[in-house]
Amino acid sequence: MRKELQSKKLIGTMEVAGKLGCHPMSVPRLVRGRRGFPQPNKLFNKNLWEEGVVDAYIAELLATKQREA
């Protein structure tokens, strides 16, 4: 179990916004309104996402866009 926890990097709102190329204030709107957007884990009174889950979401968005084009 300890190795599993170490392999999951948690990132905050600023890092998620950086990966998406949007303003940090847009991230909560995405969480509320965008279907399929990864939901954060509330730890230490902060919203934190697993980096791999966010990366997978972005990859899926890009793949969907390429299929539509």
C-alpha positions as CSV (number, residue, x, y, z in Angstrom):
1,M,0.0,0.0,0.0
2,R,2.8,2.4,0.8
3,K,4.3,2.1,-2.8
4,E,0.8,2.7,-4.3
5,L,0.6,6.0,-2.4
6,Q,4.0,7.1,-3.3
7,S,3.4,6.5,-7.0
8,K,0.4,8.9,-7.1
9,K,1.4,12.5,-7.4
10,L,-1.2,14.9,-6.2
11,I,-1.5,18.3,-7.8
12,G,-3.4,21.4,-6.9
13,T,-5.6,23.8,-8.8
14,M,-2.7,25.9,-10.1
15,E,-1.0,22.9,-11.6
16,V,-4.3,21.6,-13.1
17,A,-4.9,25.0,-14.7
18,G,-1.3,25.0,-16.0
19,K,-1.8,21.6,-17.7
20,L,-5.1,22.8,-19.2
21,G,-3.8,26.2,-20.2
22,C,-6.6,28.0,-18.4
23,H,-7.0,30.4,-15.5
24,P,-7.1,28.8,-12.1
25,M,-10.6,30.2,-11.5
26,S,-11.8,28.1,-14.4
27,V,-10.9,24.8,-12.8
28,P,-13.8,24.9,-10.3
29,R,-16.2,25.6,-13.1
30,L,-14.9,22.6,-15.0
31,V,-15.4,20.4,-12.0
32,R,-19.0,21.5,-11.6
33,G,-20.0,21.6,-15.3
34,R,-17.9,19.5,-17.5
35,R,-18.9,15.9,-17.8
36,G,-16.1,13.5,-17.3
37,F,-13.7,16.1,-15.7
38,P,-11.9,14.4,-12.9
39,Q,-13.3,15.2,-9.5
40,P,-10.8,16.4,-6.9
41,N,-9.9,14.7,-3.6
42,K,-10.4,16.9,-0.6
43,L,-7.2,16.6,1.5
44,F,-5.8,19.0,4.0
45,N,-8.7,21.3,3.2
46,K,-7.5,21.6,-0.4
47,N,-8.7,20.2,-3.7
48,L,-6.1,17.9,-5.1
49,W,-6.1,15.7,-8.2
50,E,-4.1,12.7,-9.1
51,E,-1.8,13.9,-11.9
52,G,-2.2,10.7,-13.9
53,V,-6.0,11.1,-13.9
54,V,-5.7,14.7,-15.2
55,D,-3.2,13.6,-17.8
56,A,-5.5,10.8,-19.0
57,Y,-8.4,13.2,-19.2
58,I,-6.4,15.6,-21.4
59,A,-5.2,12.7,-23.6
60,E,-8.8,11.6,-24.1
61,L,-9.9,15.1,-25.0
62,L,-7.1,15.4,-27.6
63,A,-7.9,12.0,-29.0
64,T,-11.6,12.9,-29.3
65,K,-10.7,16.1,-31.1
66,Q,-8.5,14.3,-33.6
67,R,-11.2,11.7,-34.4
68,E,-13.7,14.6,-35.0
69,A,-11.3,16.4,-37.4
